[in-house]
Amino acid sequence: MELTKALTKERQDRIYKLYLTAFPESERKPFPLLIEKQEEGIVDILSIEEDGHFLGLAIMVRYLDMVLLDYLAIDESARNGGYGSLTLQALFEHYPDMRMILEIDSTKEETAADLGMRIRRKEFYHRNGLADLPYEVNLWGNRMEMLSNGRPVRFEEYLAVYRESFGPAVTKNISLFAADSPESTGF
């Protein structure tokens, strides 16, 4: 299994097709923006492949010693084949000295229609070496739990990844999630 930077239109098109089906619209960034940020050296759009076959995508945002696993999806035809775990291990090796962080849909929203899937996703990340961070975020109206590769990342550092990579227009829609109410606190 290889992680290949998506520099060709063919790879970008395959990734974009999966991107549209794997993530809800409320959580997707404009894909042309991600390509632009890749060209600037801020984002890595990675094609997960084996023997030339497309298996999935990983989109990473780099800033200082941190890397945000912004999106990870395995193509439906390759699911349940262990590729998610293999991909995470490959990402840990690809970014060995980086603090890796990611957001997942909150498992604390007990009325969520997809709560079972959210819990399984969190268990998957835990099995593969990721640990909970001590805060949740409101990410464009989505309550998200935060995970890391075991290295601490403060909320302010996480926010800096977005601010320095995507600017204040994107960052203004991210805040700490207040556990005692559905409203978020400012930063």
Contact map, one row per residue, 1 for C-alpha under 8 A:
1110000000000000000000000000000000000000000000011110000000000000000000000000000000000110000000000000000000000000000000000000000000000000000000000000000000000000000000000000000000000000000
1111000000000000000000000000000000000000000000111100000000000000000000000000000000000000010000000000000000000000000000000000000000000000000000000000000000000000000000000000000000000000000
1111100000000000000000000000000000000000000001111000000000000000000000000000000000000010010000000000000000000000000000000000000000000000000000000000000000000000000000000000000000000000000
0111110000000000000000000000000000000000000001111000000000000000000000000000000000000000000000000000000000000000000000000000000000000000000000000000000000000000000000000000000000000000000
0011111000000000000000000000000000000000000111100000000000000000000000000000000000000000000000000000000000000000000000000000000000000000000000000000000000000000000000000000000000000000000
0001111110110000000000000000000000000000000111100000000000000000000000000000000000000000000000000000000000000000000000000000000000000000000000000000000000000000000000000000000000000000000
0000111110110000000000000000000000000000000000000000000000000000000000000000000000000000000000000000000000000000000000000000000000000000000000000000000000000000000000000000000000000000000
0000011111110000000000000000000000000000000000000000000000000000000000000000000000000000000000000000000000000000000000000000000000000000000000000000000000000000000000000000000000000000000
0000011111111000000000000000000000000000000000000000000000000000000000000000000000000000000000000000000000000000000000000000000000000000000000000000000000000000000000000000000000000000000
0000000111111100000000000000000000000000000000000000000000000000000000000000000000000000000000000000000000000000000000000000000000000000000000000000000000000000000000000000000000000000000
0000011111111110000000000000000000000000000000100000000000000000000000000000000000000000000000000000000000000000000000000000000000000000000000000000000000000000000000000000000000000000000
0000011111111111000000000000000000000000000000000000000000000000000000000000000000000000000000000000000000000000000000000000000000000000000000000000000000000000000000000000000000000000000
0000000011111111100000000000000000000000000000000000000000000000000000000000000000000000000000000000000000000000000000000000000000000000000000000000000000000000000000000000000000000000000
0000000001111111110000000000000000000000000000000000010000000000000000000000000000000000000000000000000000000000000000000000000000000000000000000000000000000000000000000000000000000000000
0000000000111111111000000000000000000000000000100000000110000000000000000000000000000000000000000000000000000000000000000000000000000000000000000000000000000000000000000000000000000000000
0000000000011111111100000000001000000000000000000000000000000000000000000000000000000000000000000000000000000000000000000000000000000000000000000000000000000000000000000000000000000000000
0000000000001111111110000000000000000000000000000000000000000000000000000000000000000000000000000000000000000000000000000000000000000000000000000000000000000000000000000000000000000000000
0000000000000111111111000000000000000000000000000000000110000000000000001010000000000000000000000000000000000000000000000000000000000000000000000000000000000000000000000000000000000000000
0000000000000011111111100000000000000000000000000000000010000000000000001000000000000000000000000000000000000000000000000000000000000000000000000000000000000000000000000000000000000000000
0000000000000001111111111000000000000000000000000000000000000000000000000000000000000000000000000000000000000000000000000000000000000000000000000000000000000000000000000000000000000000000
0000000000000000111111110000000000000000000000000000000000000000000000000000000000000000000000000000000000000000000000000000000000000000000000000000000000000000000000000000000000000000000
0000000000000000011111110000000000000000000000000000000000000000000000001000000000000000000000000000000000000000000000000000000000000000000000000000000000000000000000000000000000000000000
0000000000000000001111111011000000000000000000000000000000000000000000000000000000000000000000000000000000000000000000000000000000000000000000000000000000000000000000000000000000000000000
0000000000000000000111111111000000000000000000000000000000000000000000000000000000000000000000000000000000000000000000000000000000000000000000000000000000000000000000000000000000000000000
0000000000000000000100111111000000000000000000000000000000000000000000000000000000000000000000000000000000000000000000000000000000000000000000000000000000000000000000000000000000000000000
0000000000000000000000011111000000000000000000000000000000000000000000000000000000000000000000000000000000000000000000000000000000000000000101000000000000000000000000000000000000000000000
0000000000000000000000111111100000000000000000000000000000000000000000000000000000000000000000000000000000000000000000000000000000000000000101000000000000000000000000000000000000000000000
0000000000000000000000111111111000000000000000000000000000000000000000000000000000000000000000000000000000000000000000000000000000000000000000000000000000000000000000000000000000000000000
0000000000000000000000000011111011000000000000000000000000000000000000000000000000000000000000000000000000000000000000000000000000000000000000000000000000000000000000000000000000000000000
0000000000000000000000000001111111000000000000000000000000000000000000000000000000000000000000000000000000000000000000000000000000000000000000000000000000000000000000000000000000000000000
0000000000000001000000000001111111100000000000000000000000000000000000000000000000000000000000000000000000000000000000000000000000000000000000000000000000000000000000000000000000000000000
0000000000000000000000000000011111110000000000000000000000000000000000000000000000000000000000000000000000000000000000000000000000000000000000000000000000000000000000000000000000000000000
0000000000000000000000000000111111111000000000000000000000000000000000000000000000000000000000000000000000000000000000000000000000000000000000000000000000000000000000000000000000000000000
0000000000000000000000000000111111111100001010000000000000000000000000000000000000000000000000000000000000000000000000000000000000000000000000000000000000000000000000000000000000000000000
0000000000000000000000000000001111111110001010000000000000000000000000000000000000000000000000000000000000000000000000000000000000000000000000000000000000000000000000000000000000000000000
0000000000000000000000000000000111111111000000000000000000000000000000000000000000000000000000000000000000000000000000000000000000000000000000000000000000000000000000000000000000000000000
0000000000000000000000000000000011111111111000000000000000000000000000000000000000000000000000000000000000000000000000000000000000000000000000000000000000000000000010000000000000000000000
0000000000000000000000000000000001111111111110000000000000000000000000000000000000000000000000000000000000000000000000000000000000000000000000000000000000000000000000000000000000000000000
0000000000000000000000000000000000111111111000000000000000000000000000000000000000000000000000000000000000000000000000000000000000000000000000000000000000000000000000000000000000000000000
0000000000000000000000000000000000011111111000000000000000000000000000000000000000000000000000000000000000000000000000000000000000000000000000000000000000000000000000000000000000000000000
0000000000000000000000000000000000001111111100000000000000000000000000000000000000000000000000000000000000000000000000000000000000000000000000000000000000000000000000000000000000000000000
0000000000000000000000000000000000001111111100000000000000001110000000000000000000000000000000000000000000000000000000000000000000000000000000000000000000000000000010000000000000000000000
0000000000000000000000000000000001101111111110000000000000111100000000000000000000000000000000000000000000000000000000000000000000000000000000000000000000000000000000000000000000000000000
0000110000000000000000000000000000000100111111000000000000111100000000000000000000000000000000000000000000000000000000000000000000000000000000000000000000000000000000000000000000000000000
0000110000000000000000000000000001100100001111100000000011110000000000000000000000000000000000000000000000000000000000000000000000000000000000000000000000000000000000000000000000000000000
0011110000000000000000000000000000000000000111110000000011110000000000000000000000000000000000000000000000000000000000000000000000000000000000000000000000000000000000000000000000000000000
0111110000100010000000000000000000000000000011111000011111000000000000000000000000000000000000000000000000000000000000000000000000000000000000000000000000000000000000000000000000000000000
1111000000000000000000000000000000000000000001111100011111000000000000000000000000000010000000000000000000000000000000000000000000000000000000000000000000000000000000000000000000000000000
1111000000000000000000000000000000000000000000111111111100000000000000000000000000000000000000000000000000000000000000000000000000000000000000000000000000000000000000000000000000000000000
1100000000000000000000000000000000000000000000011111111000000000000000000000000000000000000000000000000000000000000000000000000000000000000000000000000000000000000000000000000000000000000
1000000000000000000000000000000000000000000000001111100000000000000000000000000000000000000000000000000000000000000000000000000000000000000000000000000000000000000000000000000000000000000
0000000000000000000000000000000000000000000000001111110000000000000000000000000000000000000000000000000000000000000000000000000000000000000000000000000000000000000000000000000000000000000
0000000000000000000000000000000000000000000000001111111000000000000000000000000000000000000000000000000000000000000000000000000000000000000000000000000000000000000000000000000000000000000
0000000000000100000000000000000000000000000000111101111100000000000000000010000000000000000000000000000000000000000000000000000000000000000000000000000000000000000000000000000000000000000
0000000000000000000000000000000000000000000000111100111110000000000000000110110000100000000000000000000000000000000000000000000000000000000000000000000000000000000000000000000000000000000
0000000000000010010000000000000000000000000000111000011111000000000000011110000000000000000000000000000000000000000000000000000000000000000000000000000000000000000000000000000000000000000
0000000000000010011000000000000000000000000011110000001111100000000000111100000000000000000000000000000000000000000000000000000000000000000000000000000000000000000000000000000000000000000
0000000000000000000000000000000000000000000011110000000111110000000011111000000000000000000000000000000000000000000000000000000000000000000000000000000000000000000000000000000000000000000
0000000000000000000000000000000000000000001111000000000011111000000011110000000000000000000000000000000000000000000000000000000000000000000000000000000000000000000000000000000000000000000
0000000000000000000000000000000000000000001111000000000001111100001111100000000000000000000000000000000000000000000000000000000000000000000000000000000000000000000000000000000000000000000
0000000000000000000000000000000000000000011100000000000000111110001111000000000000000000000000000000000000000000000000000000000000000000000000000000000000000000100010000000000000000000000
0000000000000000000000000000000000000000011100000000000000011111111100000000000000000000000000000000000000000000000000000000000000000000000000000000000000000000100010000000000000000000000
0000000000000000000000000000000000000000010000000000000000001111111000000000000000000000000000000000000000000000000000000000000000000000000000000000000000000000100110000000000000000000000
0000000000000000000000000000000000000000000000000000000000000111110000000000000000000000000000000000000000000000000000000000000000000000000000000000000000000000000000000000000000000000000
0000000000000000000000000000000000000000000000000000000000000111111000000000000000000000000000001110000000000000000000000000000000000000000000000000000000000000000000000000000000000000000
0000000000000000000000000000000000000000000000000000000000000111111100000000000000000000000000000111100000000000000000000000000000000000000000000000000000000000100000000000000000000000000
0000000000000000000000000000000000000000000000000000000000011110111110000000000000000000000000100111100000000000000000000000000000000000000000000000000000000000000000000000000000000000000
0000000000000000000000000000000000000000000000000000000000011100011111000000000000000000000000000001110000000000000000000000000000000000000000000000000000000000100000000000000000000000000
0000000000000000000000000000000000000000000000000000000001111000001111110000000000000000000000000001111000000000000000000000000000000000000000000000000000000000000000000000000000000000000
0000000000000000000000000000000000000000000000000000000001111000000111110000000000000000000000000000011000000000000000000000000000000000000000000000000000000000000000000000000000000000000
0000000000000000000000000000000000000000000000000000000011110000000011111000000000000000000000000000000000000000000000000000000000000000000000000000000000000000000000000000000000000000000
0000000000000000000000000000000000000000000000000000000111100000000011111100000000000000000000000000000000000000000000000000000000000000000000000000000000000000000000000000000000000000000
0000000000000000011001000000000000000000000000000000000111000000000000111110000000010000000000000000000000000000000000000000000000000000000000000000000000000000000000000000000000000000000
0000000000000000000000000000000000000000000000000000001110000000000000011111011000110000000000000000000000000000000000000000000000000000000000000000000000000000000000000000000000000000000
0000000000000000010000000000000000000000000000000000011100000000000000001111111000000000000000000000000000000000000000000000000000000000000000000000000000000000000000000000000000000000000
0000000000000000000000000000000000000000000000000000000000000000000000000111111000000000000000000000000000000000000000000000000000000000000000000000000000000000000000000000000000000000000
0000000000000000000000000000000000000000000000000000001000000000000000000011111000000000000000000000000000000000000000000000000000000000000000000000000000000000000000000000000000000000000
0000000000000000000000000000000000000000000000000000001000000000000000000111111110100000000000000000000000000000000000000000000000000000000000000000000000000000000000000000000000000000000
0000000000000000000000000000000000000000000000000000000000000000000000000111111111110000000000000000000000000000000000000000000000000000000000000000000000000000000000000000000000000000000
0000000000000000000000000000000000000000000000000000000000000000000000000000011111100000000000000000000000000000000000000000000000000000000000000000000000000000000000000000000000000000000
0000000000000000000000000000000000000000000000000000000000000000000000000000011111110000000000000000000000000000000000000000000000000000000000000000000000000000000000000000000000000000000
0000000000000000000000000000000000000000000000000000000000000000000000000000001111111100000000000000000000000000000000000000000000000000000000000000000000000000000000000000000000000000000
0000000000000000000000000000000000000000000000000000001000000000000000000100011111111110000000000000000000000000000000000000000000000000000000000000000000000000000000000000000000000000000
0000000000000000000000000000000000000000000000000000000000000000000000001100001011111111000000000000000000000000000000000000000000000000000000000000000000000000000000000000000000000000000
0000000000000000000000000000000000000000000000000000000000000000000000000000000001111111100000000000000000000000000000000000000100000000000000000000000000000000000000000000000000000000000
1000000000000000000000000000000000000000000000000000000000000000000000000000000001111111110000000000000000000000000000000000000000000000000000000000000000000000000000000000000000000000000
1010000000000000000000000000000000000000000000010000000000000000000000000000000000111111111000000000000000000000000000000000000000000000000000000000000000000000000000000000000000000000000
0000000000000000000000000000000000000000000000000000000000000000000000000000000000011111111100000000000000000000000000000000000100000000000000000000000000000000000000000000000000000000000
0000000000000000000000000000000000000000000000000000000000000000000000000000000000001111111110000000000000000000000000000000000100000000000000000000000000000000000000000000000000000000000
0110000000000000000000000000000000000000000000000000000000000000000000000000000000000111111111000000000000000000000000000000000000000000000000000000000000000000000000000000000000000000000
0000000000000000000000000000000000000000000000000000000000000000000000000000000000000011111111100000000000000000000000000000000000000000000000000000000000000000000000000000000000000000000
0000000000000000000000000000000000000000000000000000000000000000000000000000000000000001111111110000000000000000000000000000000000000000000000000000000000000000000000000000000000000000000
0000000000000000000000000000000000000000000000000000000000000000000000000000000000000000111111110000000000000000000000000000000000000000000000000000000000000000000000000000000000000000000
0000000000000000000000000000000000000000000000000000000000000000000000000000000000000000011111110000000000000000000000000000000000000000000000000000000000000000000000000000000000000000000
0000000000000000000000000000000000000000000000000000000000000000001000000000000000000000001111111100000000000000000000000000000000000000000000000000000000000000000000000000000000000000000
0000000000000000000000000000000000000000000000000000000000000000000000000000000000000000000111111100000000000000000000000000000000000000000000000000000000000000000000000000000000000000000
0000000000000000000000000000000000000000000000000000000000000000100000000000000000000000000000111110000000000000000000000000000000000000000000000000000000000000000000000000000000000000000
0000000000000000000000000000000000000000000000000000000000000000111000000000000000000000000000111111000000000000000000000000000000000000000000000000000000000000000000000000000000000000000
0000000000000000000000000000000000000000000000000000000000000000111000000000000000000000000000001111100000000000000000000000000000000000000000000001111110000000000000000000000000000000000
0000000000000000000000000000000000000000000000000000000000000000011110000000000000000000000000000111110000000000000000000000000000000000000000000001101000000000000000000000000000000000000
0000000000000000000000000000000000000000000000000000000000000000011110000000000000000000000000000011111000000000000000000000000000000000000000000111100010000100000000000000000000000000000
0000000000000000000000000000000000000000000000000000000000000000000111000000000000000000000000000001111100000000000000000000000000000000000000000111000000000000000000000000000000000000000
0000000000000000000000000000000000000000000000000000000000000000000011000000000000000000000000000000111110000000000000000000000000000000000000011110000000000000000000000000000000000000000
0000000000000000000000000000000000000000000000000000000000000000000000000000000000000000000000000000011111000000000001001100000000000000000000011110000000000000000000000000000000000000000
0000000000000000000000000000000000000000000000000000000000000000000000000000000000000000000000000000001111100000000001000000000000000000000001111000000000000000000000000000000000000000000
0000000000000000000000000000000000000000000000000000000000000000000000000000000000000000000000000000000111111000000001000000000000000000000000111000000000000000000000000000000000000000000
0000000000000000000000000000000000000000000000000000000000000000000000000000000000000000000000000000000011111100001001100100000000000000000000001000000000000000000000000000000000000000000
0000000000000000000000000000000000000000000000000000000000000000000000000000000000000000000000000000000001111100000000000000000000000000000000000000000000000000000000000000000000000000000
0000000000000000000000000000000000000000000000000000000000000000000000000000000000000000000000000000000001111111001000000000000000000000000000000000000000000000000000000000000000000000000
0000000000000000000000000000000000000000000000000000000000000000000000000000000000000000000000000000000000111111001000000000000000000000000000000000000000000000000000000000000000000000000
0000000000000000000000000000000000000000000000000000000000000000000000000000000000000000000000000000000000001111101000000000000000000000000000000000000000000000000000000000000000000000000
0000000000000000000000000000000000000000000000000000000000000000000000000000000000000000000000000000000000001111111000000000000000000000000000000000000000000000000000000000000000000000000
0000000000000000000000000000000000000000000000000000000000000000000000000000000000000000000000000000000000000011111000000000000000000000000000000000000000000000000000000000000000000000000
0000000000000000000000000000000000000000000000000000000000000000000000000000000000000000000000000000000000000001111111000000000000000000000000000000000000000000000000000000000000000000000
0000000000000000000000000000000000000000000000000000000000000000000000000000000000000000000000000000000000101111111111100000000000000000000000000000000000000000000000000000000000000000000
0000000000000000000000000000000000000000000000000000000000000000000000000000000000000000000000000000000000000000011111110000000000000000000000000000000000000000000000000000000000000000000
0000000000000000000000000000000000000000000000000000000000000000000000000000000000000000000000000000000000000000011111111000000000000000000000000000000000000000000000000000000000000000000
0000000000000000000000000000000000000000000000000000000000000000000000000000000000000000000000000000000111100000011111111100000000000000000000000000000000000000000000000000000000000000000
0000000000000000000000000000000000000000000000000000000000000000000000000000000000000000000000000000000000100000001111111110000000000000000000000000000000000000000000000000000000000000000
0000000000000000000000000000000000000000000000000000000000000000000000000000000000000000000000000000000000000000000111111111000000000000000000000000000000000000000000000000000000000000000
0000000000000000000000000000000000000000000000000000000000000000000000000000000000000000000000000000000100000000000011111111100000000000000000000000000000000000000000000000000000000000000
0000000000000000000000000000000000000000000000000000000000000000000000000000000000000000000000000000000100100000000001111111110000000000000000000000000000000000000000000000000000000000000
0000000000000000000000000000000000000000000000000000000000000000000000000000000000000000000000000000000000000000000000111111111000000000000000000000000000000000000000000000000000000000000
0000000000000000000000000000000000000000000000000000000000000000000000000000000000000000000000000000000000000000000000011111111100000000000000000000000000000000000000000000000000000000000
0000000000000000000000000000000000000000000000000000000000000000000000000000000000000000000000000000000000000000000000001111111111100000000000000000000000000000000000000000000000000000000
0000000000000000000000000000000000000000000000000000000000000000000000000000000000000000000000000000000000000000000000000111111111100000000000000000000000000000000000000000000000000000000
0000000000000000000000000000000000000000000000000000000000000000000000000000000000000000000000000000000000000000000000000011111111000000000000000000000000000000000000000000000000000000000
0000000000000000000000000000000000000000000000000000000000000000000000000000000000001001100000000000000000000000000000000001111111000000000000000000000000000000000000000000000000000000000
0000000000000000000000000000000000000000000000000000000000000000000000000000000000000000000000000000000000000000000000000000111111100000000000000000110000000000000000000000000000000000000
0000000000000000000000000000000000000000000000000000000000000000000000000000000000000000000000000000000000000000000000000000111111110000000000000011110000000000000000000000000000000000000
0000000000000000000000000000000000000000000000000000000000000000000000000000000000000000000000000000000000000000000000000000110011111000000000000011110000000000000000000000000000000000000
0000000000000000000000000000000000000000000000000000000000000000000000000000000000000000000000000000000000000000000000000000000001111100000000001111000000000000000000000000000000000000000
0000000000000000000000000000000000000000000000000000000000000000000000000000000000000000000000000000000000000000000000000000000000111111000000001111000110000000000000000000000000000000000
0000000000000000000000000000000000000000000000000000000000000000000000000000000000000000000000000000000000000000000000000000000000011111000000000100000000000000000000000000000000000000000
0000000000000000000000000000000000000000000000000000000000000000000000000000000000000000000000000000000000000000000000000000000000001111100000001100000000100000000000000000000110000000000
0000000000000000000000000000000000000000000000000000000000000000000000000000000000000000000000000000000000000000000000000000000000001111110000111100000000000000000000000000000111000000000
0000000000000000000000000000000000000000000000000000000000000000000000000000000000000000000000000000000000000000000000000000000000000011111001111100000000000000000000000000011110000001000
0000000000000000000000000000000000000000000000000000000000000000000000000000000000000000000000000000000000000000000000000000000000000001111111110000000000000000000000000000111110000001000
0000000000000000000000000000000000000000000000000000000000000000000000000000000000000000000000000000000000000000000000000000000000000000111111110000000000000000000000000000111000000000000
0000000000000000000000000110000000000000000000000000000000000000000000000000000000000000000000000000000000000000000000000000000000000000011111000000000000000000000000000000110000000000000
0000000000000000000000000000000000000000000000000000000000000000000000000000000000000000000000000000000000000000000000000000000000000000011111100000000000000000000000000000100000000000000
0000000000000000000000000110000000000000000000000000000000000000000000000000000000000000000000000000000010000000000000000000000000000000111111110000000000000000000000000000000000000000000
0000000000000000000000000000000000000000000000000000000000000000000000000000000000000000000000000000000011000000000000000000000000000001111011111000000000000000000000000000000010000000000
0000000000000000000000000000000000000000000000000000000000000000000000000000000000000000000000000000001111000000000000000000000000000001111001111100000000000000000000000000000000000000000
0000000000000000000000000000000000000000000000000000000000000000000000000000000000000000000000000000001111100000000000000000000000011011100000111110000000000000000000000000000000000000000
0000000000000000000000000000000000000000000000000000000000000000000000000000000000000000000000000000111100000000000000000000000000011111100000011111000000000000000000000000000000000000000
0000000000000000000000000000000000000000000000000000000000000000000000000000000000000000000000000000111100000000000000000000000001111000000000001111100000000000000000000000000000000000000
0000000000000000000000000000000000000000000000000000000000000000000000000000000000000000000000000011110000000000000000000000000001111000000000000111111110000000000000000000000000000000000
0000000000000000000000000000000000000000000000000000000000000000000000000000000000000000000000000011100000000000000000000000000011100000000000000011111000000000000000000000000000000000000
0000000000000000000000000000000000000000000000000000000000000000000000000000000000000000000000000010000000000000000000000000000011100000000000000001111100000000000000000000000000000000000
0000000000000000000000000000000000000000000000000000000000000000000000000000000000000000000000000011000000000000000000000000000000000000000000000001111110000000000000000000000000000000000
0000000000000000000000000000000000000000000000000000000000000000000000000000000000000000000000000010000000000000000000000000000000001000000000000001011111000000000000000000000000000000000
0000000000000000000000000000000000000000000000000000000000000000000000000000000000000000000000000010100000000000000000000000000000001000000000000001001111101100000000000000000000000000000
0000000000000000000000000000000000000000000000000000000000000000000000000000000000000000000000000000000000000000000000000000000000000000000000000000000111111100000000000000000000000000000
0000000000000000000000000000000000000000000000000000000000000000000000000000000000000000000000000000000000000000000000000000000000000010000000000000000011111110000000000000000100000000000
0000000000000000000000000000000000000000000000000000000000000000000000000000000000000000000000000000000000000000000000000000000000000000000000000000000001111111000000000000000000000000000
0000000000000000000000000000000000000000000000000000000000000000000000000000000000000000000000000000000000000000000000000000000000000000000000000000000011111111100000000000000000000000000
0000000000000000000000000000000000000000000000000000000000000000000000000000000000000000000000000000100000000000000000000000000000000000000000000000000011111111110000000000000000000000000
0000000000000000000000000000000000000000000000000000000000000000000000000000000000000000000000000000000000000000000000000000000000000000000000000000000000111111111000000010010000000000000
0000000000000000000000000000000000000000000000000000000000000000000000000000000000000000000000000000000000000000000000000000000000000000000000000000000000011111111100000000000000000000000
0000000000000000000000000000000000000000000000000000000000001110010100000000000000000000000000000000000000000000000000000000000000000000000000000000000000001111111110000000000000000000000
0000000000000000000000000000000000000000000000000000000000000000000000000000000000000000000000000000000000000000000000000000000000000000000000000000000000000111111111100110000000000000000
0000000000000000000000000000000000000000000000000000000000000000000000000000000000000000000000000000000000000000000000000000000000000000000000000000000000000011111111110110000000000000000
0000000000000000000000000000000000000000000000000000000000000010000000000000000000000000000000000000000000000000000000000000000000000000000000000000000000000001111111100000000000000000000
0000000000000000000000000000000000001000010000000000000000001110000000000000000000000000000000000000000000000000000000000000000000000000000000000000000000000000111111100000000000000000000
0000000000000000000000000000000000000000000000000000000000000000000000000000000000000000000000000000000000000000000000000000000000000000000000000000000000000000011111111110000000000000000
0000000000000000000000000000000000000000000000000000000000000000000000000000000000000000000000000000000000000000000000000000000000000000000000000000000000000000011111111110000000000000000
0000000000000000000000000000000000000000000000000000000000000000000000000000000000000000000000000000000000000000000000000000000000000000000000000000000000000000001001111111000000000000000
0000000000000000000000000000000000000000000000000000000000000000000000000000000000000000000000000000000000000000000000000000000000000000000000000000000000000000000001111111100000000000000
0000000000000000000000000000000000000000000000000000000000000000000000000000000000000000000000000000000000000000000000000000000000000000000000000000000000000000011001111111110000000000000
0000000000000000000000000000000000000000000000000000000000000000000000000000000000000000000000000000000000000000000000000000000000000000000000000000000000000010011001111111110000000000000
0000000000000000000000000000000000000000000000000000000000000000000000000000000000000000000000000000000000000000000000000000000000000000000000000000000000000000000000011111111000000000000
0000000000000000000000000000000000000000000000000000000000000000000000000000000000000000000000000000000000000000000000000000000000000000011110000000000000000000000000001111111000000000000
0000000000000000000000000000000000000000000000000000000000000000000000000000000000000000000000000000000000000000000000000000000000000000111100000000000000000010000000000111111100000000000
0000000000000000000000000000000000000000000000000000000000000000000000000000000000000000000000000000000000000000000000000000000000000000111000000000000000000000000000000001111110000001111
0000000000000000000000000000000000000000000000000000000000000000000000000000000000000000000000000000000000000000000000000000000000000011110000000000000000100000000000000000011111000001111
0000000000000000000000000000000000000000000000000000000000000000000000000000000000000000000000000000000000000000000000000000000000000011110000100000000000000000000000000000001111100111100
0000000000000000000000000000000000000000000000000000000000000000000000000000000000000000000000000000000000000000000000000000000000000001000000000000000000000000000000000000000111111111100
0000000000000000000000000000000000000000000000000000000000000000000000000000000000000000000000000000000000000000000000000000000000000000000000000000000000000000000000000000000011111100000
0000000000000000000000000000000000000000000000000000000000000000000000000000000000000000000000000000000000000000000000000000000000000000000000000000000000000000000000000000000001111100000
0000000000000000000000000000000000000000000000000000000000000000000000000000000000000000000000000000000000000000000000000000000000000000000000000000000000000000000000000000000001111111000
0000000000000000000000000000000000000000000000000000000000000000000000000000000000000000000000000000000000000000000000000000000000000000000000000000000000000000000000000000000011111111000
0000000000000000000000000000000000000000000000000000000000000000000000000000000000000000000000000000000000000000000000000000000000000000000000000000000000000000000000000000000011001111100
0000000000000000000000000000000000000000000000000000000000000000000000000000000000000000000000000000000000000000000000000000000000000000110000000000000000000000000000000000001111001111110
0000000000000000000000000000000000000000000000000000000000000000000000000000000000000000000000000000000000000000000000000000000000000000000000000000000000000000000000000000001111000011111
0000000000000000000000000000000000000000000000000000000000000000000000000000000000000000000000000000000000000000000000000000000000000000000000000000000000000000000000000000001100000001111
0000000000000000000000000000000000000000000000000000000000000000000000000000000000000000000000000000000000000000000000000000000000000000000000000000000000000000000000000000001100000000111
